[in-house]
Amino acid sequence: MTENDGLILITLFCLPLLSAILLMLIPSKERSLIIGLTGIASSLMFIVSIYVFLSYDFNSTAQYQGIFSLSWVSDIGFIAKDGIQLKVGIDGIAASMILLTGIVILAGTIVSWKIQYKIKDFFILLYILVAGVFGTFAMLDLFFWFLLYETAVLPMYLLIGVWGSTRKQYGAMKLMMMLVAGSILIFAAIFMIFAESQLGTFDMQALSSVQFDRNFQILVFPLIAIGCGTLGAMFPFHAWSPDGHASAPTAVSMLHAGVLMKLGAFGIIRLGFQLLPEGGQYWGPGLMTLGIVAALYGAISALKQTDLKLMTGFSSISHMGYVFLGLGTYSLIGISGAVLQMFAHGVMTALFFLLIGAMYDQSHNREIPNFSGLAAKMPIWSIFFVIAGLASLGLPGLSGFVAELHIFIGTFQSYPIIGGLAVLTAAITATYLLRMFSTMFFGEFNEKWNQLNDMNYLEKAGALILAASILFLGLWPSPWMNRIADSIQLGIPGVLM
Amino acid sequence: MSIGMQQSWLLTLIPLTSFLIVSLFGKKLPRQGDWIVVLSGSLCFLITLLIIGDFQSFFHGHGFEPDGNNIYNFDWINIPNYLLIEYSTFVDAITVVMLFVVSLVGLMVIIYSIGYMQGEQRYHWYFSLLAFFLAAMFTLITTGNLLQLYLAWEGVGLGSYLLIGFYWEKQSAAEAAKKAFITTRIGDVGLLIGIIMLWRVAGTFDIQTIIQLAQESTFSDGYLTTAMIFLFFGAVGKSAQFPLHVWLPDAMEGPTPVSALIHAATMVVAGVYLVSRMLPIYTLLPIAQNLILITGLITALLAATMGLLAQDIKKVLAYSTVSQLGYMFVALGVGSLTAAMFHLFTHAFFKALLFLGSGSVIHATHKQDISQLGGLKNKMPITFVTFSIGALSLAGIPPLSGFWSKDEILLYTSEFGAIFYGLLLFAALLTAIYSTRLVILTFFGTPKDQEANDHAHESPKLMSVPLLILAFFATVSGFFIFPFVGNLVGFDSGFSGIVYLDHPHDFHIELSTMLVAISVSLLGVLIGYLYWLNADGRRAENAKEWAPEVRNLLLNNYYFDNFYQAIINKFILGLASIIAWFDDQVVNRSGIDGSAQIINYIGFRLKFLQTGKIPNYVLMMALGIILFSFIMVVNY
């Protein structure tokens, strides 16, 4: 990635913003124009995110590539020269996450075209959210990082509250309250870091070269871990997640579980590990403990869920538990596994929510025991669901396995017993998924659902993009692993090899 | 370019390609693309023969070199200082035996299926799954490293899941598929833990390197034992050994040719294959090895007793498979690679034959319950003769193949310990009894269901020819133990000179054990004859009164299923309920909603301070001023 590619990163994050502004100018009744515009915009984001991923040079020794900065606040009061700047640049972790966002937003856009109610406003909010997501992944300035992080979170309230289903007000309120409470912790941590460094700058690169006092690091790291962990649905701050997913509209669930939750884990790496490495190392076992508890807790809870979305929600908690487990190892393999898992879980869970949405829009019912033999009526839908499920239970050759293998190996290096429990979790995952398969898809077809149709071509297209990503990562993980491993070695001080 | 051991990756690529073609485009192809799968099956058989030829010259030329036949293909994952996972193939004597079994039985089953599955819906899906399974199975047996093995291991599990659930409209088939996958998955937890534990010390997944390191005592004994027991647990799941044997009888819900291929000859022996592969390590670890021996022995006995009373023709065969797999583990437990692999070799043919024969019966009568069958021997002569050959081979009647391989196991066990030998002989007696019972109830006597019997006819050639071919192998494969038969097909020696652990040894006849084995088998057949054929089965009817408790125990398979179901319902789902309750009440209601309510309540209380009356505000202000003045005065 050359220096000029910094402009690409700016483009990437301006693209959704511009699209949102353009959408505002279009009259609401021009439905086909809205669909056309969003199609072009999301495809562009998809293409640019692939370009960003591919052009990232993993042989380079630079920690960040494509750095580009514009000074915003400089030499004012306690803020030093170039203290706040719009500074972008990515490492391999961010590159992977940007690719993930590009994939999920394209699939999410395609399946959202069937929305009838205020489709324009829906997409405006969605694109503001996406701008925040792209921006957070690409930003190297703490001030803007936090600004965009919030930009990514806040539209969620309206998206769920207006376009959601079932207990949407409750779900939206709970989600927002918990995430904002988490943000307060991050906000506090950012200013503590800013003050402690005495550099007067929010530049992450400058801050990461500061050797903070060990006690300070140990004090501040939990603020970031809990603050970001709330967005990542870390146990015991996960409660917003199942309710939020259950009430969110399809594309929002996809983006939220697929991408936003990863923002939380990304924050722990970017802010926690890179700025406060000793704090991260100190709290590693704590993160691991919460991670394995979440993995087991989510998986066992999922056994008992009858609502398809709630089951997937708890499954997400379980899979994000793997992410925290991997992060907690503070080792090269473990953190690589965590990042791979972020990607793998992102595409897999987006596919889950896409499929659930495709069915729920027709049946307005998500109770697993109400269905049986759906494979007869919706074969393609069932096949996609099985692919996502198999990826989720860690079948080799699909994305989940590559990630989980890394996490297991990383955990075994330091704590074999936790590693063993993590492997066991994969078996529980298999149990709840296969129970669901055999109830919903197989057996005699329930004639009550005779009016259900298989997926339409838009849904198929969206699902195909996600399923292809699942297979690609599962069969050929090297493009990701090269980028991720390289960045971890360069970017996280003292990481265990 | 000649094809040989270097090209064994073709065995993965060819069936995988045909899987993709047939599953995606099968509906539009002529004959739904079954010929593509037949073609790829034949090609794989051909390649296997070429590999065997190559192996022979290799064998003649250099003797046996463990390192010489590890063939590197490409790096799957290679990040320096980080993780290296190669894709490699490995061909040695064990592989060659497995290759021959898998490719021959695979081809027979594919051909047989054309007849058996004629007119089924999802015909192309069935054939594509067969191809997928074969691709995974070939990968499993030709792999050189443990991670690739795990990949293939899960692959065959998936193939098995989808094929057991092939008739997914039937709830029982869906349940059976689920049970098979989850049960083997529990074993796989152990397998993966074992693999990672080995990697943790060895730093590699390569099997031969790990064996070498183990022999050089790189691992501590306790650690290695733990790892290898975990690894064995994976084998227990896949090979349906006690206590994870419960899935195999249910797996009979799948189409019968699938049972022959996956649940008799190939996938279920993957566990035996794995332990055989790692046997050089197991022989270093007495605890682990004894565990294998005892597991095998318990399984061999338990399953044989369960087979005695089973009513479903396929379930009898399933129990017998479990039991025979137990024999193989016993052989491994006493350290005889030769005996285990030899029994695997012969068992594959006669058990596949028996399953395909039972399929032929089911195809003709649409009945599986042996109490509903009978009197078929004249109606279906080819099926009858071939099935009998299989059953007698299973019973261990000389000169059929099962006799020779079982005799090898008994011989090694007798050298190991009298108790094991005695128990194994008892299992052999039971085997002979239930095999005889199965043949008698199916083919002899008067038909129980006259209508079904009237419609019965011999199966088409597509089905009977594979039966005949397998019957041929079920008859002669045992002779491979003799060096002169080995010479006939181009080897220097018999089976024991090709597949061995440390050094080849010549086959010699131990007359006393052989005579004991023969008499036990004959006794079993005689008992079977007396009870079920002689006097029209009245003795068997009377026997029902003897010990109803034992009978119930056996009919319910020792209540294993009930026990596991109770554990799942009471313990696991109970735990899930508790956690769900905790999540709902403690985390959500008390933690989240509760804190919101507290804040709400505080706000509710505090709002009364906002009275709107100016005197109140002035009073507050005055109080505040007094308070602050007081604090300042005190501090000053």
Interface residues (C-beta under 8 A of the other chain):
Chain A: K174 M177 M178 P236 H238 A239 W240 D243 Y297 I300 S301 L303 K304 Q305 L332 I333 S336 G373 A375 A376 L390 L393 L395 P396 G397 L405 H406 F408 I409 F412 Q413 P416 G419 G420 V423 L424 A426 A427 A430 T431 L434 R435 F437 S438 F441 F442 G443 E444 F445 P477 S478 M481 N482 A485 M497
Chain B: W76 I77 N78 I79 N81 Y82 L83 L147 Y150 L151 E154 G155 L158 G165 W168 E169 K170 Q171 A173 A174 E175 A177 K178 F181 I182 R185 I186 D188 V189 L192 I193 I196 M197 W199 R200 I572 L573 L575 A576 S577 I579 A580 D583 V587 N588 G591 I592 A596
